[in-house]
Amino acid sequence: MRRNRFIATAGAVVVLLATPGIAAADATDEYPIPSNMLKTTCTVDQYMAAVRDTNPVYYERYMIDYNNKSPDVQRWARDRITWFFSMDYAGRRQYSEDTATNAFYEQLAWNWPNWAKLFFNNKGVVAHGTKNCATYPPADPGVWTW
């Protein structure tokens, strides 16, 4: 009797461990885009200038990658991130949800997978950049020239 109970319990444990968990890809206020980025009132130029000064290694890596892309992809990336920064919190939050739940939503990512790395992928960089960005000029196209 004990042996049967042990076998049944062991079998139940094996079944539970073998069953995959429920995958959740819904966006949160921290994934895939950090909340500081969703809430910032800075322009893209202000943010990039702040990152250039607070996290120069990340800025440099991004700009090297950016400069290795075709002029068309560069323009697309600038336009796309400018569009993102032009939205309010609700629009940015919806964009975050769309990118988290639909791999085909962001078409630019198929041409340059890391196009938004400076803006979305590193919570620490975003925290530093958004903390200081308001002290920079709202329009500074020089941030795209490195």
N, C-alpha and C positions, 0 to 999 in steps of 0.2 A: 504494500500500500504506500509506504514511504517512498519507495523507489519510483512508483508511478507518478507520485506528486512531484518528485524531484525532476523527472524526465519532462513532465508537463510544464513545469516552471522554466526549466532550461530551454525548452522549445519555444516558449513564449518570449523569453529574452532574446533568443536568436532571431525570431521573426521581427521583433521591435528594432533590433540593431540593424537588420538587413533592409528594413523599409526606409526608403529615402524620406528625408524631411520635406516639409513644404517649402518651396523656394519662394522668396518674396523679393521682388525687384522694385517695389513701390518706392518712390522718392521720399525722403524725409527732409527736414530743414538742414541737414548736414550731408546728405548724399543724393545725387552725385555732385551737387554744387554746394559748397559750404555756405552757411547762413550769412556770414559776413558779406559774401559776394551777392547774395540775394537781396540784402538790405542796404548796400552802400548807395550813397547819392552821388558818388564821384563819377566823372567821365572815364572813358577808357584811357585817355591820355594821362589823366591825373593818376590813375591806378598804376599804369606802366611806369611812370616817372617815379612813383613811390617804391615800386618793386625794384627798379633799377638801382635806387639808393639804399634800400634796406636788405635786399637779397640779390646782390649783383651776379652771383653765380647762376641762379635760376634765370635771371633776365638774359644773361649772356648765352646760356644754353638754348633758350627759346629763340633768341635772335639769330643764332647760328642756324638752327633748324629752319626758321622763317626764311632766311636768305638763301637757303638751299632749295627753296620751292620756286616754281615758275612764277612770273609776274601775275598771271591770272589767279593762281592759288593764293598768292600773297594778298591781292586785292579782295578776293573772296573772304579770306580770313579777317582782314580789316573791316570789311563791310558787315560780316556776320557778328563779330564781337561788338562793333559799334551799335548794331541793331539790338543786341542783348542788353547793353548798358542803357539804351534808350527806353527800355521797358520799366514799368513799375514793379513792385514786389510781386504782385499777383501774376503778372506776365512772366517774370523770371521763375517763379515757383512752378508755373505750368510748364515752362520750357524744361525745367529740371525733371519734372514728372514724365514728360514726353521722352526725354533722352534716357531715362531710367527704365522705361517700360517698352520702348520700341527701338530696337537696334538700327532700324532703317530711317529713323526720324531725322537725324543730323547728317545730311548728304555730304557736307564738307569733310566729315570724318573718313569717308571712303577715299578721299584724295590726299588728306593729311591727317592721319589718326591723332596726332598730338597738337592739333591746331589750337586747342583751348587749354593746354597744359598749364600755362602761366596763370590762367584765370580760375580754373576749377579744380585741378588735381591735387594741389598741395595746400592743406588747411593752414599750415604755418605761414606759408608765403602769402596766402590770401589774408590771414589775420594781420600780418605786418603791413601789407600794402593798403588794406582798407583802413587801418588805424591812422595812417599818416597822409592819405591821398588828398584830403581836402586842402592841404597846405600848398599844393602844386597848382599851376595854371590849368584852367579847364581845357584849353586847346593848345596842344604842343605836338604837332606832327613829327617833330624830331625824335620822338620816342620810338618811331618805327624805323629810324635810320641808325644803324649801328655798324 
